[in-house]
């Protein structure tokens, strides 16, 4: 296999870099790669949440979870600022509303999850 077959190429739509068609045959599809990354990260999050709940209550866990998101907020705000010029404006307010609601529901869901681990059941690893 030639070295240039594995080199990323510039996307024609200006979306950054992508793999060439030749190298794509030898790699996982991007959707599968990101799905596997998500599974690993959410699994790690679940394990770390269980360990953290042994030392703090659900509300402190949620507070520290939120503080832990601050470095990601810096990165995401930088990415959003870069993409604002090319972003569609129609429907933006509705999108902001739904994103905000998603954050609230996710936070309440996290508190329920942390409450499960810290107070209610203390299951070992959720096996029968």
The first five atom37 places (N, CA, C, CB, O) and aatype in JSON, in Angstrom:
{
  "aatype": [20, 20, 20, 20, 20, 20, 20, 20, 20, 20, 20, 20, 20, 20, 20, 20, 20, 20, 20, 20, 20, 20, 20, 20, 20, 20, 20, 20, 20, 20, 20, 20, 20, 20, 20, 20, 20, 20, 20, 20, 20, 20, 20, 20, 20, 20, 20, 20, 20, 20, 20, 20, 20, 20, 20, 20, 20, 20, 20, 20, 20, 20, 20, 20, 20, 20, 20, 20, 20, 20, 20, 20, 20, 20, 20, 20, 20, 20, 20, 20, 20, 20, 20, 20, 20, 20, 20, 20, 20, 20, 20, 20, 20, 20, 20, 20, 20, 20, 20, 20, 20, 20, 20, 20, 20, 20, 20, 20, 20, 20, 20, 20, 20, 20, 20, 20, 20, 20, 20, 20, 20, 20, 20, 20, 20, 20, 20, 20],
  "atom_mask": [
    [1, 1, 1, 1, 1],
    [1, 1, 1, 1, 1],
    [1, 1, 1, 1, 1],
    [1, 1, 1, 1, 1],
    [1, 1, 1, 1, 1],
    [1, 1, 1, 1, 1],
    [1, 1, 1, 1, 1],
    [1, 1, 1, 1, 1],
    [1, 1, 1, 1, 1],
    [1, 1, 1, 1, 1],
    [1, 1, 1, 1, 1],
    [1, 1, 1, 1, 1],
    [1, 1, 1, 1, 1],
    [1, 1, 1, 1, 1],
    [1, 1, 1, 1, 1],
    [1, 1, 1, 1, 1],
    [1, 1, 1, 1, 1],
    [1, 1, 1, 1, 1],
    [1, 1, 1, 1, 1],
    [1, 1, 1, 1, 1],
    [1, 1, 1, 1, 1],
    [1, 1, 1, 1, 1],
    [1, 1, 1, 1, 1],
    [1, 1, 1, 1, 1],
    [1, 1, 1, 1, 1],
    [1, 1, 1, 1, 1],
    [1, 1, 1, 1, 1],
    [1, 1, 1, 1, 1],
    [1, 1, 1, 1, 1],
    [1, 1, 1, 1, 1],
    [1, 1, 1, 1, 1],
    [1, 1, 1, 1, 1],
    [1, 1, 1, 1, 1],
    [1, 1, 1, 1, 1],
    [1, 1, 1, 1, 1],
    [1, 1, 1, 1, 1],
    [1, 1, 1, 1, 1],
    [1, 1, 1, 1, 1],
    [1, 1, 1, 1, 1],
    [1, 1, 1, 1, 1],
    [1, 1, 1, 1, 1],
    [1, 1, 1, 1, 1],
    [1, 1, 1, 1, 1],
    [1, 1, 1, 1, 1],
    [1, 1, 1, 1, 1],
    [1, 1, 1, 1, 1],
    [1, 1, 1, 1, 1],
    [1, 1, 1, 1, 1],
    [1, 1, 1, 1, 1],
    [1, 1, 1, 1, 1],
    [1, 1, 1, 1, 1],
    [1, 1, 1, 1, 1],
    [1, 1, 1, 1, 1],
    [1, 1, 1, 1, 1],
    [1, 1, 1, 1, 1],
    [1, 1, 1, 1, 1],
    [1, 1, 1, 1, 1],
    [1, 1, 1, 1, 1],
    [1, 1, 1, 1, 1],
    [1, 1, 1, 1, 1],
    [1, 1, 1, 1, 1],
    [1, 1, 1, 1, 1],
    [1, 1, 1, 1, 1],
    [1, 1, 1, 1, 1],
    [1, 1, 1, 1, 1],
    [1, 1, 1, 1, 1],
    [1, 1, 1, 1, 1],
    [1, 1, 1, 1, 1],
    [1, 1, 1, 1, 1],
    [1, 1, 1, 1, 1],
    [1, 1, 1, 1, 1],
    [1, 1, 1, 1, 1],
    [1, 1, 1, 1, 1],
    [1, 1, 1, 1, 1],
    [1, 1, 1, 1, 1],
    [1, 1, 1, 1, 1],
    [1, 1, 1, 1, 1],
    [1, 1, 1, 1, 1],
    [1, 1, 1, 1, 1],
    [1, 1, 1, 1, 1],
    [1, 1, 1, 1, 1],
    [1, 1, 1, 1, 1],
    [1, 1, 1, 1, 1],
    [1, 1, 1, 1, 1],
    [1, 1, 1, 1, 1],
    [1, 1, 1, 1, 1],
    [1, 1, 1, 1, 1],
    [1, 1, 1, 1, 1],
    [1, 1, 1, 1, 1],
    [1, 1, 1, 1, 1],
    [1, 1, 1, 1, 1],
    [1, 1, 1, 1, 1],
    [1, 1, 1, 1, 1],
    [1, 1, 1, 1, 1],
    [1, 1, 1, 1, 1],
    [1, 1, 1, 1, 1],
    [1, 1, 1, 1, 1],
    [1, 1, 1, 1, 1],
    [1, 1, 1, 1, 1],
    [1, 1, 1, 1, 1],
    [1, 1, 1, 1, 1],
    [1, 1, 1, 1, 1],
    [1, 1, 1, 1, 1],
    [1, 1, 1, 1, 1],
    [1, 1, 1, 1, 1],
    [1, 1, 1, 1, 1],
    [1, 1, 1, 1, 1],
    [1, 1, 1, 1, 1],
    [1, 1, 1, 1, 1],
    [1, 1, 1, 1, 1],
    [1, 1, 1, 1, 1],
    [1, 1, 1, 1, 1],
    [1, 1, 1, 1, 1],
    [1, 1, 1, 1, 1],
    [1, 1, 1, 1, 1],
    [1, 1, 1, 1, 1],
    [1, 1, 1, 1, 1],
    [1, 1, 1, 1, 1],
    [1, 1, 1, 1, 1],
    [1, 1, 1, 1, 1],
    [1, 1, 1, 1, 1],
    [1, 1, 1, 1, 1],
    [1, 1, 1, 1, 1],
    [1, 1, 1, 1, 1],
    [1, 1, 1, 1, 1],
    [1, 1, 1, 1, 1],
    [1, 1, 1, 1, 1],
    [1, 1, 1, 1, 1]
  ],
  "atom_positions": [
    [[0.84, -1.16, 0.0], [0.0, 0.0, 0.0], [0.89, 1.24, 0.0], [-0.96, -0.01, 1.21], [1.89, 1.3, 0.71]],
    [[0.51, 2.2, -0.79], [1.29, 3.42, -0.91], [1.01, 4.35, 0.26], [0.99, 4.12, -2.23], [-0.09, 4.38, 0.81]],
    [[2.04, 5.13, 0.62], [1.91, 6.03, 1.76], [0.85, 7.1, 1.52], [3.25, 6.7, 2.06], [0.14, 7.49, 2.45]],
    [[0.72, 7.58, 0.28], [-0.25, 8.65, 0.02], [-1.68, 8.17, 0.13], [-0.02, 9.25, -1.36], [-2.6, 8.98, 0.25]],
    [[-1.9, 6.85, 0.1], [-3.26, 6.33, 0.24], [-3.8, 6.55, 1.64], [-3.3, 4.86, -0.1], [-5.02, 6.61, 1.83]],
    [[-2.92, 6.68, 2.64], [-3.35, 6.86, 4.01], [-3.38, 8.33, 4.41], [-2.44, 6.1, 4.94], [-3.82, 8.66, 5.52]],
    [[-2.94, 9.2, 3.55], [-2.88, 10.62, 3.88], [-4.28, 11.23, 3.81], [-1.92, 11.37, 2.94], [-5.04, 10.92, 2.9]],
    [[-4.61, 12.1, 4.76], [-5.9, 12.79, 4.69], [-5.91, 13.78, 3.54], [-6.21, 13.5, 6.02], [-4.86, 14.33, 3.18]],
    [[-7.07, 14.01, 2.97], [-7.21, 14.97, 1.88], [-8.16, 16.08, 2.33], [-7.72, 14.28, 0.57], [-9.0, 15.87, 3.21]],
    [[-8.01, 17.24, 1.72], [-8.87, 18.37, 2.07], [-10.26, 18.11, 1.51], [-8.3, 19.72, 1.53], [-10.42, 17.72, 0.35]],
    [[-11.26, 18.34, 2.34], [-12.64, 18.14, 1.93], [-13.03, 19.2, 0.92], [-13.58, 18.17, 3.14], [-12.67, 20.37, 1.09]],
    [[-13.76, 18.83, -0.14], [-14.15, 19.83, -1.14], [-15.12, 20.87, -0.58], [-14.78, 19.14, -2.33], [-15.2, 21.97, -1.13]],
    [[-15.85, 20.56, 0.47], [-16.81, 21.51, 1.03], [-16.18, 22.39, 2.1], [-18.0, 20.77, 1.62], [-16.88, 23.17, 2.74]],
    [[-14.88, 22.27, 2.31], [-14.21, 23.07, 3.32], [-14.5, 22.61, 4.74], [-14.6, 24.51, 3.18], [-14.43, 23.4, 5.67]],
    [[-14.84, 21.32, 4.91], [-15.2, 20.79, 6.22], [-14.0, 20.23, 6.95], [-16.25, 19.71, 6.07], [-14.17, 19.47, 7.91]],
    [[-12.81, 20.57, 6.56], [-11.63, 20.03, 7.22], [-11.05, 18.88, 6.41], [-11.95, 19.56, 8.64], [-11.23, 18.83, 5.19]],
    [[-10.38, 17.99, 7.07], [-9.74, 16.89, 6.39], [-10.59, 15.64, 6.44], [-8.39, 16.62, 6.99], [-11.35, 15.43, 7.39]],
    [[-10.46, 14.8, 5.43], [-11.14, 13.51, 5.39], [-10.2, 12.5, 4.76], [-12.49, 13.6, 4.61], [-9.23, 12.87, 4.1]],
    [[-10.48, 11.24, 4.95], [-9.63, 10.2, 4.38], [-9.94, 10.05, 2.9], [-9.83, 8.86, 5.13], [-11.08, 10.24, 2.47]],
    [[-8.92, 9.69, 2.11], [-9.15, 9.47, 0.7], [-9.99, 8.21, 0.5], [-7.81, 9.37, -0.06], [-10.08, 7.37, 1.39]],
    [[-10.6, 8.09, -0.67], [-11.46, 6.94, -0.96], [-10.69, 5.63, -0.83], [-12.05, 7.06, -2.36], [-11.24, 4.64, -0.34]],
    [[-9.44, 5.61, -1.26], [-8.63, 4.39, -1.19], [-8.42, 3.97, 0.26], [-7.28, 4.58, -1.89], [-8.57, 2.8, 0.59]],
    [[-8.08, 4.91, 1.1], [-7.8, 4.57, 2.5], [-9.09, 4.26, 3.25], [-7.05, 5.71, 3.19], [-9.06, 3.53, 4.24]],
    [[-10.2, 4.79, 2.81], [-11.47, 4.55, 3.48], [-11.82, 3.06, 3.44], [-12.59, 5.38, 2.84], [-12.5, 2.56, 4.34]],
    [[-11.38, 2.35, 2.41], [-11.65, 0.93, 2.31], [-10.94, 0.15, 3.4], [-11.23, 0.41, 0.95], [-11.38, -0.94, 3.78]],
    [[-9.85, 0.67, 3.92], [-9.05, -0.01, 4.91], [-9.34, 0.44, 6.33], [-7.6, 0.19, 4.62], [-8.7, -0.03, 7.27]],
    [[-10.28, 1.32, 6.5], [-10.59, 1.88, 7.81], [-12.05, 1.65, 8.15], [-10.24, 3.38, 7.86], [-12.87, 1.32, 7.28]],
    [[-12.37, 1.85, 9.41], [-13.77, 1.82, 9.82], [-14.51, 3.01, 9.22], [-13.89, 1.83, 11.37], [-13.91, 4.06, 9.02]],
    [[-15.78, 2.85, 8.94], [-16.56, 4.04, 8.55], [-16.56, 5.03, 9.71], [-18.03, 3.65, 8.15], [-16.53, 4.63, 10.87]],
    [[-16.58, 6.31, 9.4], [-16.53, 7.34, 10.44], [-17.65, 7.2, 11.45], [-16.57, 8.71, 9.82], [-17.44, 7.41, 12.64]],
    [[-18.85, 6.86, 10.99], [-19.97, 6.73, 11.92], [-19.71, 5.6, 12.92], [-21.28, 6.47, 11.16], [-20.07, 5.72, 14.1]],
    [[-19.09, 4.52, 12.48], [-18.8, 3.4, 13.37], [-17.67, 3.77, 14.34], [-18.43, 2.15, 12.56], [-17.73, 3.42, 15.52]],
    [[-16.67, 4.46, 13.84], [-15.57, 4.9, 14.7], [-16.09, 5.77, 15.83], [-14.51, 5.66, 13.88], [-15.77, 5.53, 17.0]],
    [[-16.9, 6.8, 15.5], [-17.41, 7.71, 16.52], [-18.42, 7.02, 17.43], [-18.05, 8.92, 15.86], [-18.53, 7.39, 18.59]],
    [[-19.15, 6.03, 16.93], [-20.05, 5.25, 17.78], [-19.26, 4.47, 18.82], [-20.9, 4.3, 16.93], [-19.65, 4.42, 19.98]],
    [[-18.16, 3.86, 18.41], [-17.32, 3.1, 19.34], [-16.66, 4.03, 20.36], [-16.25, 2.32, 18.58], [-16.56, 3.69, 21.54]],
    [[-16.21, 5.19, 19.91], [-15.64, 6.17, 20.85], [-16.68, 6.58, 21.88], [-15.11, 7.42, 20.08], [-16.37, 6.69, 23.06]],
    [[-17.92, 6.8, 21.44], [-19.01, 7.18, 22.34], [-19.27, 6.09, 23.37], [-20.28, 7.48, 21.55], [-19.45, 6.38, 24.55]],
    [[-19.31, 4.84, 22.93], [-19.54, 3.72, 23.85], [-18.44, 3.67, 24.91], [-19.6, 2.39, 23.07], [-18.74, 3.5, 26.09]],
    [[-17.2, 3.81, 24.5], [-16.08, 3.76, 25.45], [-16.16, 4.93, 26.43], [-14.73, 3.79, 24.7], [-15.98, 4.75, 27.63]],
    [[-16.43, 6.14, 25.92], [-16.49, 7.31, 26.8], [-17.67, 7.25, 27.76], [-16.57, 8.58, 25.96], [-17.51, 7.57, 28.94]],
    [[-18.85, 6.84, 27.28], [-20.0, 6.74, 28.18], [-19.81, 5.62, 29.19], [-21.29, 6.51, 27.37], [-20.23, 5.75, 30.34]],
    [[-19.19, 4.53, 28.78], [-18.9, 3.47, 29.74], [-17.93, 3.93, 30.8], [-18.33, 2.26, 29.02], [-18.09, 3.63, 31.98]],
    [[-16.91, 4.67, 30.38], [-15.96, 5.23, 31.35], [-16.64, 6.22, 32.28], [-14.79, 5.91, 30.61], [-16.36, 6.25, 33.48]],
    [[-17.53, 7.05, 31.71], [-18.27, 8.01, 32.52], [-19.11, 7.29, 33.57], [-19.17, 8.89, 31.63], [-19.14, 7.71, 34.73]],
    [[-19.78, 6.21, 33.19], [-20.59, 5.45, 34.13], [-19.76, 4.87, 35.26], [-21.33, 4.34, 33.42], [-20.18, 4.9, 36.42]],
    [[-18.59, 4.34, 34.93], [-17.72, 3.77, 35.95], [-17.18, 4.85, 36.89], [-16.56, 3.02, 35.29], [-17.18, 4.67, 38.11]],
    [[-16.72, 5.96, 36.32], [-16.2, 7.05, 37.15], [-17.31, 7.64, 38.01], [-15.56, 8.15, 36.26], [-17.05, 8.01, 39.16]],
    [[-18.52, 7.73, 37.5], [-19.65, 8.23, 38.28], [-19.92, 7.34, 39.48], [-20.9, 8.34, 37.4], [-20.21, 7.82, 40.57]],
    [[-19.82, 6.04, 39.27], [-20.02, 5.09, 40.38], [-18.95, 5.29, 41.44], [-20.0, 3.63, 39.86], [-19.26, 5.34, 42.63]],
    [[-17.7, 5.41, 41.03], [-16.61, 5.6, 41.98], [-16.77, 6.93, 42.72], [-15.24, 5.56, 41.26], [-16.57, 6.99, 43.93]],
    [[-17.14, 7.99, 42.0], [-17.3, 9.31, 42.62], [-18.45, 9.32, 43.61], [-17.53, 10.37, 41.56], [-18.38, 10.01, 44.63]],
    [[-19.51, 8.56, 43.33], [-20.67, 8.58, 44.22], [-20.39, 7.92, 45.56], [-21.85, 7.89, 43.55], [-21.15, 8.1, 46.51]],
    [[-19.32, 7.16, 45.65], [-18.95, 6.57, 46.93], [-18.43, 7.63, 47.9], [-17.9, 5.49, 46.74], [-18.48, 7.43, 49.12]],
    [[-17.95, 8.77, 47.37], [-17.36, 9.78, 48.24], [-18.17, 11.04, 48.41], [-16.06, 10.15, 47.73], [-17.95, 11.78, 49.37]],
    [[-19.11, 11.32, 47.5], [-19.9, 12.55, 47.59], [-21.35, 12.24, 47.29], [-19.36, 13.64, 46.61], [-21.67, 11.2, 46.72]],
    [[-22.25, 13.16, 47.69], [-23.67, 12.94, 47.4], [-23.99, 13.34, 45.96], [-24.56, 13.73, 48.39], [-23.13, 13.85, 45.24]],
    [[-25.23, 13.11, 45.56], [-25.64, 13.34, 44.16], [-25.5, 14.8, 43.75], [-27.07, 12.89, 43.95], [-25.12, 15.08, 42.61]],
    [[-25.79, 15.73, 44.65], [-25.75, 17.15, 44.29], [-24.32, 17.64, 44.12], [-26.46, 17.98, 45.36], [-24.02, 18.41, 43.2]],
    [[-23.43, 17.2, 45.0], [-22.01, 17.56, 44.85], [-21.44, 16.91, 43.58], [-21.2, 17.11, 46.1], [-20.64, 17.52, 42.88]],
    [[-21.86, 15.7, 43.3], [-21.41, 15.01, 42.09], [-21.84, 15.8, 40.86], [-21.98, 13.57, 42.04], [-21.05, 15.98, 39.93]],
    [[-23.09, 16.28, 40.84], [-23.57, 17.08, 39.71], [-22.81, 18.39, 39.6], [-25.07, 17.36, 39.85], [-22.47, 18.82, 38.5]],
    [[-22.54, 19.02, 40.73], [-21.78, 20.28, 40.72], [-20.39, 20.06, 40.13], [-21.66, 20.85, 42.14], [-19.94, 20.83, 39.27]],
    [[-19.71, 19.02, 40.58], [-18.36, 18.75, 40.08], [-18.39, 18.29, 38.62], [-17.68, 17.69, 40.95], [-17.46, 18.57, 37.86]],
    [[-19.44, 17.58, 38.23], [-19.62, 17.19, 36.84], [-19.72, 18.44, 35.96], [-20.89, 16.31, 36.67], [-19.11, 18.5, 34.89]],
    [[-20.48, 19.43, 36.42], [-20.64, 20.68, 35.67], [-19.33, 21.44, 35.59], [-21.72, 21.55, 36.32], [-18.98, 21.96, 34.53]],
    [[-18.6, 21.52, 36.7], [-17.3, 22.2, 36.7], [-16.34, 21.48, 35.76], [-16.72, 22.25, 38.14], [-15.53, 22.12, 35.08]],
    [[-16.43, 20.16, 35.71], [-15.58, 19.39, 34.81], [-15.86, 19.66, 33.34], [-15.75, 17.93, 35.08], [-15.01, 19.39, 32.48]],
    [[-17.04, 20.17, 33.04], [-17.38, 20.52, 31.65], [-16.8, 21.86, 31.21], [-18.88, 20.56, 31.49], [-16.8, 22.16, 30.02]],
    [[-16.3, 22.67, 32.13], [-15.79, 24.01, 31.79], [-14.69, 23.98, 30.73], [-15.27, 24.69, 33.04], [-14.74, 24.78, 29.8]],
    [[-13.69, 23.1, 30.82], [-12.69, 23.07, 29.75], [-13.31, 22.75, 28.38], [-11.6, 22.04, 30.07], [-12.86, 23.27, 27.36]],
    [[-14.33, 21.91, 28.37], [-15.01, 21.6, 27.11], [-15.77, 22.81, 26.58], [-15.96, 20.42, 27.28], [-15.86, 23.02, 25.37]],
    [[-16.33, 23.61, 27.49], [-17.06, 24.81, 27.08], [-16.14, 25.79, 26.36], [-17.69, 25.49, 28.28], [-16.55, 26.44, 25.39]],
    [[-14.91, 25.9, 26.81], [-13.95, 26.79, 26.16], [-13.71, 26.31, 24.73], [-12.6, 26.84, 26.96], [-13.73, 27.11, 23.79]],
    [[-13.47, 25.02, 24.56], [-13.23, 24.46, 23.23], [-14.45, 24.61, 22.33], [-12.84, 22.97, 23.34], [-14.34, 25.04, 21.18]],
    [[-15.63, 24.27, 22.85], [-16.84, 24.33, 22.04], [-17.17, 25.77, 21.65], [-18.02, 23.71, 22.79], [-17.57, 26.03, 20.52]],
    [[-17.0, 26.71, 22.58], [-17.29, 28.11, 22.23], [-16.34, 28.62, 21.16], [-17.2, 29.0, 23.48], [-16.73, 29.41, 20.3]],
    [[-15.1, 28.17, 21.19], [-14.15, 28.53, 20.15], [-14.59, 27.95, 18.8], [-12.73, 28.03, 20.51], [-14.52, 28.64, 17.78]],
    [[-15.05, 26.69, 18.79], [-15.52, 26.08, 17.55], [-16.79, 26.75, 17.03], [-15.78, 24.58, 17.76], [-16.95, 26.94, 15.83]],
    [[-17.7, 27.12, 17.94], [-18.93, 27.79, 17.53], [-18.61, 29.15, 16.93], [-19.91, 27.95, 18.72], [-19.17, 29.53, 15.91]],
    [[-17.72, 29.88, 17.56], [-17.35, 31.21, 17.05], [-16.76, 31.1, 15.66], [-16.34, 31.89, 18.0], [-17.04, 31.94, 14.8]],
    [[-15.95, 30.08, 15.41], [-15.36, 29.89, 14.08], [-16.42, 29.57, 13.04], [-14.32, 28.77, 14.12], [-16.28, 29.97, 11.88]],
    [[-17.49, 28.87, 13.42], [-18.49, 28.43, 12.46], [-19.69, 29.33, 12.32], [-18.96, 27.11, 12.83], [-20.57, 29.04, 11.51]],
    [[-19.76, 30.43, 13.07], [-20.94, 31.3, 13.06], [-21.18, 31.92, 11.69], [-20.79, 32.39, 14.09], [-22.33, 32.04, 11.28]],
    [[-20.15, 32.3, 10.98], [-20.31, 32.98, 9.69], [-20.98, 32.07, 8.67], [-18.96, 33.45, 9.16], [-21.78, 32.55, 7.86]],
    [[-20.69, 30.78, 8.69], [-21.25, 29.88, 7.7], [-22.53, 29.21, 8.16], [-20.23, 28.84, 7.34], [-23.12, 28.43, 7.41]],
    [[-22.97, 29.49, 9.37], [-24.14, 28.83, 9.94], [-25.43, 29.44, 9.42], [-24.1, 28.91, 11.45], [-25.52, 30.65, 9.2]],
    [[-26.42, 28.59, 9.23], [-27.74, 29.08, 8.84], [-28.37, 29.83, 10.0], [-28.65, 27.92, 8.39], [-28.24, 29.42, 11.15]],
    [[-29.05, 30.92, 9.72], [-29.67, 31.72, 10.77], [-31.11, 31.31, 11.04], [-29.63, 33.19, 10.38], [-31.59, 31.46, 12.17]],
    [[-31.82, 30.79, 10.03], [-33.22, 30.45, 10.25], [-33.32, 29.24, 11.18], [-33.92, 30.16, 8.91], [-32.58, 28.26, 11.03]],
    [[-34.21, 29.31, 12.12], [-34.4, 28.24, 13.08], [-33.4, 28.23, 14.22], [-34.35, 26.95, 12.38], [-33.42, 27.33, 15.05]],
    [[-32.51, 29.22, 14.26], [-31.47, 29.25, 15.3], [-32.06, 29.4, 16.7], [-30.49, 30.4, 15.03], [-31.63, 28.71, 17.63]],
    [[-33.06, 30.28, 16.88], [-33.65, 30.46, 18.2], [-34.32, 29.18, 18.69], [-34.67, 31.6, 18.17], [-34.22, 28.83, 19.86]],
    [[-35.0, 28.5, 17.79], [-35.64, 27.24, 18.16], [-34.58, 26.21, 18.53], [-36.52, 26.72, 17.01], [-34.76, 25.44, 19.48]],
    [[-33.49, 26.18, 17.79], [-32.4, 25.26, 18.1], [-31.76, 25.55, 19.45], [-31.35, 25.32, 17.02], [-31.42, 24.64, 20.2]],
    [[-31.6, 26.84, 19.76], [-31.05, 27.25, 21.06], [-31.97, 26.79, 22.18], [-30.83, 28.78, 21.11], [-31.5, 26.3, 23.21]],
    [[-33.27, 26.96, 22.0], [-34.23, 26.53, 23.01], [-34.11, 25.03, 23.26], [-35.66, 26.87, 22.59], [-34.01, 24.6, 24.41]],
    [[-34.1, 24.23, 22.19], [-34.05, 22.77, 22.36], [-32.71, 22.33, 22.94], [-34.28, 22.08, 21.01], [-32.67, 21.38, 23.73]],
    [[-31.63, 22.98, 22.58], [-30.33, 22.64, 23.16], [-30.31, 22.96, 24.65], [-29.2, 23.41, 22.44], [-29.76, 22.18, 25.44]],
    [[-30.89, 24.09, 25.05], [-30.97, 24.46, 26.45], [-31.81, 23.45, 27.23], [-31.55, 25.88, 26.6], [-31.43, 23.03, 28.32]],
    [[-32.95, 23.07, 26.67], [-33.82, 22.07, 27.3], [-33.11, 20.73, 27.42], [-35.11, 21.91, 26.51], [-33.25, 20.04, 28.43]],
    [[-32.35, 20.36, 26.41], [-31.57, 19.13, 26.47], [-30.58, 19.17, 27.63], [-30.82, 18.91, 25.15], [-30.4, 18.17, 28.32]],
    [[-29.94, 20.32, 27.84], [-29.01, 20.46, 28.96], [-29.69, 20.32, 30.3], [-28.32, 21.79, 28.88], [-29.17, 19.68, 31.21]],
    [[-30.87, 20.94, 30.44], [-31.62, 20.83, 31.7], [-32.03, 19.38, 31.95], [-32.87, 21.74, 31.68], [-31.82, 18.85, 33.04]],
    [[-32.6, 18.74, 30.94], [-33.02, 17.34, 31.11], [-31.84, 16.42, 31.38], [-33.78, 16.87, 29.87], [-31.93, 15.49, 32.18]],
    [[-30.72, 16.69, 30.71], [-29.52, 15.89, 30.96], [-29.01, 16.06, 32.37], [-28.43, 16.25, 29.97], [-28.6, 15.09, 33.01]],
    [[-29.03, 17.3, 32.88], [-28.59, 17.56, 34.25], [-29.48, 16.89, 35.27], [-28.54, 19.05, 34.51], [-28.99, 16.31, 36.24]],
    [[-30.81, 16.96, 35.08], [-31.74, 16.29, 36.0], [-31.55, 14.78, 35.91], [-33.21, 16.69, 35.67], [-31.58, 14.09, 36.93]],
    [[-31.36, 14.26, 34.7], [-31.09, 12.83, 34.55], [-29.81, 12.41, 35.23], [-31.03, 12.46, 33.08], [-29.75, 11.34, 35.84]],
    [[-28.78, 13.25, 35.15], [-27.52, 12.96, 35.85], [-27.73, 12.91, 37.35], [-26.47, 14.02, 35.51], [-27.21, 12.02, 38.02]],
    [[-28.5, 13.86, 37.89], [-28.74, 13.87, 39.34], [-29.48, 12.61, 39.77], [-29.54, 15.12, 39.76], [-29.18, 12.04, 40.82]],
    [[-30.44, 12.16, 38.97], [-31.15, 10.92, 39.29], [-30.18, 9.73, 39.24], [-32.32, 10.7, 38.31], [-30.24, 8.85, 40.1]],
    [[-29.31, 9.72, 38.25], [-28.33, 8.64, 38.12], [-27.36, 8.66, 39.31], [-27.55, 8.77, 36.79], [-27.07, 7.62, 39.89]],
    [[-26.87, 9.85, 39.67], [-25.96, 9.96, 40.81], [-26.67, 9.59, 42.1], [-25.4, 11.39, 40.9], [-26.07, 8.98, 42.99]],
    [[-27.95, 9.94, 42.22], [-28.73, 9.58, 43.4], [-28.85, 8.06, 43.51], [-30.13, 10.23, 43.35], [-28.75, 7.5, 44.6]],
    [[-29.06, 7.4, 42.38], [-29.13, 5.94, 42.37], [-27.87, 5.34, 42.98], [-29.32, 5.43, 40.94], [-27.95, 4.48, 43.85]],
    [[-26.72, 5.81, 42.52], [-25.47, 5.23, 43.0], [-25.15, 5.61, 44.43], [-24.34, 5.66, 42.11], [-24.57, 4.81, 45.17]],
    [[-25.52, 6.81, 44.85], [-25.09, 7.24, 46.18], [-26.07, 6.89, 47.3], [-24.87, 8.71, 46.17], [-25.63, 6.69, 48.43]],
    [[-27.35, 6.8, 47.03], [-28.31, 6.64, 48.11], [-29.18, 5.38, 48.0], [-29.2, 7.83, 48.16], [-29.33, 4.65, 48.98]],
    [[-29.73, 5.14, 46.85], [-30.83, 4.19, 46.74], [-30.38, 2.75, 46.87], [-31.54, 4.38, 45.44], [-30.71, 2.08, 47.85]],
    [[-29.63, 2.26, 45.91], [-29.42, 0.81, 45.83], [-28.0, 0.37, 46.17], [-29.76, 0.34, 44.47], [-27.79, -0.7, 46.74]],
    [[-27.05, 1.19, 45.84], [-25.66, 0.77, 45.98], [-25.42, -0.59, 45.33], [-25.27, 0.73, 47.47], [-24.81, -1.47, 45.94]],
    [[-25.89, -0.77, 44.1], [-25.66, -2.07, 43.45], [-24.19, -2.26, 43.15], [-26.48, -2.19, 42.16], [-23.48, -1.29, 42.89]],
    [[-23.74, -3.49, 43.19], [-22.31, -3.73, 42.95], [-21.96, -3.39, 41.52], [-21.95, -5.2, 43.25], [-21.17, -2.48, 41.29]],
    [[-22.49, -4.07, 40.57], [-22.3, -3.7, 39.16], [-23.57, -3.98, 38.36], [-21.1, -4.48, 38.55], [-23.52, -4.33, 37.18]],
    [[-24.7, -3.83, 39.02], [-26.01, -4.03, 38.39], [-26.18, -5.41, 37.79], [-26.23, -2.99, 37.33], [-26.76, -5.55, 36.71]],
    [[-25.69, -6.43, 38.46], [-26.0, -7.79, 37.97], [-27.08, -8.4, 38.83], [-24.73, -8.69, 37.98], [-27.34, -7.96, 39.95]],
    [[-27.7, -9.41, 38.3], [-28.86, -10.04, 38.92], [-28.54, -10.42, 40.3], [-29.33, -11.24, 38.14], [-29.39, -10.97, 41.0]]
  ]
}
